[in-house]
Amino acid sequence: MEQNQIPRGPFSPTWESLERYEAPSWYLDGKFGIFIHWGLYATPAFGNEWYPRNMYREGTDEFKHHAATYGPHTQFGYKDFIPMFKAEKYDPAHWADLFKKAGAKFVVPVAEHHDGFAMYESSFSEWNAAQMGPKRDLIGELAVAVRRQGMVFGVSNHRAEHWWFMGEGRKFDSDVRAGAADSFYGPAALEGTQPSPEYLEDWLARLCEIVDKYQPQLFWFDWWIEQPAFIPYLQRFASYYYNRAAQWGKGVAINYKNKAYPDHAAVLDLERGQLADTRALFWQNDTSVSKNSWGYVVNQDYKTVESIVGDLVDIVSKNGALLLNIGPRSDGTIPEPEEKMLLEVGQWLAVNGEAIYETRPWKVYGEGPTQVESGMFADTKRAPFTGCDIRFTTKGDVLYATLLAWPGTEARIESLGANLRLYNDEIASVQLLGCDTPIQWSRDEGGLKVQLPAHKPCEHAYVLKITSKK
């Protein structure tokens, strides 16, 4: 794609122009989305979604497992999983219905992972699900189903990492070295080398095809686009995408990690990470229901729904959104524990969603003793939240105070003490969401004290709706 092919619109391929970008309202209001890691790596279902790289790394568990299970790497390589990846039970309508019941407002499947196998119908490579394996446009079908349910559709693309991802297979006698599947495995370069101009042009053209074909409203990138060689291509892609969105009349967003984009040009994403305080600019945490893998593996180490709900509340209080990942099986079914977890999150949101959706951060994100560590790969490091841990969101003349654990007979919110002047309004009412009976409360310089009922109104976290007199 040459620069003169960038569509007419408000953005040009410079950081100065792109920093005029603003995150769309559907994203600021939606707060909760579903991420889906589904690809060939679900077929061996071993280790994690990096199986295609690690199976070619001599000495790894994946290498040993592959040789013992499938035979020598010269006879059975990663490409040979394609006929086994049939997606024969894939029901995108069921997926979309589940995500709707989970309370998700946007859905982001992986269009292409590091392995280079496209889950959509690509004109740039025959190595795609529409021509091989399932012989279905898996992404296109899901886009239709998601939009029918009124949710926003997005995609992730990890093509950047493919430059080096299969490179370990060049180091010994394998089907990667043999070269018969270079159009799939290639370039299989050494990690640490910069991608060639030809690769970058191809990378950009593939992205623009996805934009034009599926009109995703969220485009998620992994970390490797931060390499210096990508800078002009990131600028060209963003201006192409944002201008296309202007033509569609739809709000869109790009997710980036670290410093690949300037802060104002796209939306920051923290992988398995959170923030210790509120960020002025909207941001996102992407994490998975599983601690050990993004894609399907036989032995998943699942998080608890309580921890997921607690993280959602914490993230939203700090001006963020949660993109929660699941890993479907090779046949297209979502593992039963993951369906159950999503439905349980949805049950919580059905009661308490007004404290999440369409809210904005308050003057302080919250209070309480439990420390949340800032940065990526830190979302399993915190201690369990306590009944003294509280998070705030606001909407109109309502302040929501979410108790991250049940405190017992009384909740005490010190941030609402009359002497702190954080909340100067006179309180008209305090309601516990999910509880029909009135609750007693009082306020003094020490804070707001709320008498709680004998029975919890829901599971996991408990929302006090505080309405001011106007």
C-alpha positions, 0 to 999 in steps of 0.5 A, spaced: 500 500 500 503 506 497 501 512 501 497 515 496 492 509 497 491 512 504 483 513 504 481 521 504 479 523 511 481 527 517 488 523 519 495 523 515 500 518 517 504 522 522 504 522 529 502 529 530 496 528 526 494 521 529 495 524 536 488 527 534 485 521 535 479 520 540 477 513 543 470 512 541 464 512 546 462 505 545 469 503 548 469 508 553 462 505 555 462 498 554 468 496 559 468 489 558 470 484 552 471 477 550 478 475 547 479 469 543 485 465 542 483 459 537 488 456 532 492 450 529 495 450 536 489 448 539 490 441 536 496 439 540 493 442 546 499 442 549 504 447 553 500 453 550 499 457 544 507 458 543 507 450 541 509 452 534 515 455 536 517 451 542 516 444 538 522 446 534 526 448 540 530 442 542 530 440 549 523 443 551 517 439 553 514 441 547 519 438 542 519 432 546 512 431 546 511 432 539 517 427 537 513 422 542 506 423 540 507 425 532 514 422 530 520 426 527 520 433 525 522 431 518 515 427 517 510 431 522 511 438 522 506 444 524 503 444 518 501 437 518 496 439 524 492 443 519 488 437 516 486 435 524 484 442 525 476 441 522 472 446 527 467 441 525 462 443 532 464 451 531 457 454 532 458 462 531 451 463 533 452 459 540 459 463 541 455 470 540 449 468 545 454 466 550 458 472 550 452 476 550 449 473 556 456 474 559 455 481 559 460 483 553 460 489 549 465 487 544 468 481 541 475 480 539 478 473 536 485 472 533 485 473 526 492 471 525 497 468 531 504 468 531 504 461 527 502 465 521 495 461 519 490 466 518 483 464 521 480 468 515 479 468 508 486 471 505 488 473 498 495 474 500 496 466 503 493 460 501 494 458 509 488 460 511 482 457 514 477 458 508 482 454 504 485 449 508 483 445 515 475 447 516 475 450 509 470 456 513 471 463 514 471 463 521 472 470 522 467 472 517 462 468 520 463 470 527 463 477 525 456 476 523 454 473 529 457 478 534 453 484 530 447 480 530 447 480 538 448 488 538 456 487 540 462 490 537 466 486 533 474 487 533 480 482 531 487 481 533 493 480 529 500 477 531 503 477 524 509 482 526 511 476 530 511 471 525 517 474 522 522 470 527 516 465 530 518 459 526 526 460 526 528 455 531 526 450 526 532 452 521 537 450 526 536 442 526 533 437 521 526 439 520 520 441 515 522 448 516 529 447 514 526 443 508 523 449 505 517 445 502 512 450 506 516 456 506 510 460 504 507 458 511 513 458 515 517 463 512 521 467 513 523 464 519 528 469 521 533 470 527 529 473 533 532 480 534 533 481 526 529 487 523 523 485 518 525 487 511 521 492 507 518 487 503 515 483 509 513 490 512 509 492 506 506 485 506 504 486 513 501 492 512 497 490 506 494 484 510 492 488 515 488 493 510 485 487 507 482 485 514 480 492 515 476 493 508 473 486 508 471 485 516 470 492 518 473 491 525 472 496 530 478 494 534 484 492 532 489 489 537 496 488 536 501 484 540 508 487 543 513 486 537 510 492 533 514 496 537 521 495 533 523 501 529 522 498 522 515 498 524 514 506 525 512 508 518 508 502 517 504 503 524 503 511 522 500 508 515 496 503 518 493 508 523 491 513 518 488 508 513 484 505 519 482 511 522 480 514 515 476 508 513 472 508 520 470 515 518 468 513 511 464 508 515 461 512 520 464 508 526 468 509 532 474 504 532 480 503 536 487 500 535 490 497 541 498 497 542 503 495 548 509 499 551 510 505 547 509 502 540 504 508 539 504 515 542 499 515 548 494 519 544 494 516 538 491 509 540 489 505 546 494 502 551 493 495 552 497 491 558 498 484 558 495 480 564 497 487 567 493 493 571 495 499 574 496 502 581 492 508 580 487 512 575 490 513 568 487 520 565 487 516 558 483 510 557 486 503 557 485 496 557 487 490 560 488 483 556 488 477 560 485 470 560 481 465 564 487 461 564 493 462 568 498 458 564 495 459 556 491 463 552 489 457 547 486 451 549 490 446 552 488 439 556 491 442 563 488 449 564 490 452 571 483 457 571 482 463 575 476 464 580 470 468 577 471 472 584 478 474 582 476 476 575 470 480 577 474 483 582 479 485 577 474 488 572 471 492 578 478 495 579 480 496 572 474 500 570 475 504 577 481 506 574 479 508 567 480 502 564 476 496 560 477 488 561 478 484 555 477 477 557 480 471 553 478 464 552 481 458 548 476 454 544 478 447 542 480 445 536 473 442 534 470 449 535 467 448 542 468 452 548 470 448 554 465 447 559 469 450 565 470 457 561 462 457 559 460 456 566 465 462 568 463 467 563 455 465 565 457 467 572 460 473 570 454 475 566 450 473 572 454 478 576 453 484 571 446 483 570 445 485 578 451 490 578 452 492 571 450 499 572 456 500 576 460 498 570 457 500 564 457 507 561 461 509 568 467 514 569 472 514 574 471 518 580 476 523 584 479 517 587 479 510 584 478 507 591 480 505 598 483 499 602 489 495 604 490 491 598 495 493 593 495 492 586 501 492 582 502 496 576 505 493 569 504 487 565 504 480 567 502 482 574 495 480 575 496 474 579 500 477 584 495 481 588 493 478 595 485 477 595 481 483 596 478 484 603 471 487 605 475 494 606 477 494 599 472 499 595 472 501 588 468 507 585 465 509 579 460 515 577 455 516 572 451 523 573 449 524 580 450 517 582 456 514 585 457 507 586 462 504 591 463 497 590 465 492 596 470 487 593 469 482 598 463 482 603 465 486 610 460 483 614 454 486 618 457 493 616 461 497 610 465 503 612 467 508 606 472 512 609 473 516 603 466 519 604 467 522 610 465 529 611 471 532 613 475 530 606 471 534 602 471 528 596 464 528 596 461 534 598 454 533 596 448 531 601 446 524 600 439 522 598 439 515 598 444 509 599 441 502 595 445 495 595 444 493 588 440 486 588 437 488 595 430 490 595 429 492 602 431 499 604 438 499 608 440 503 614 446 508 613 449 514 616 455 519 615 460 523 619 467 525 619 469 518 619 465 516 613 459 513 610 457 507 615 452 502 611 448 496 615 448 490 611 443 485 610 444 478 613 444 475 606 448 477 600 445 479 594 449 476 589 456 473 589 463 476 588 462 483 589 457 488 592 455 495 589 452 500 594 449 506 589 449 512 592 445 518 590 446 525 591 440 530 593 440 535 587 
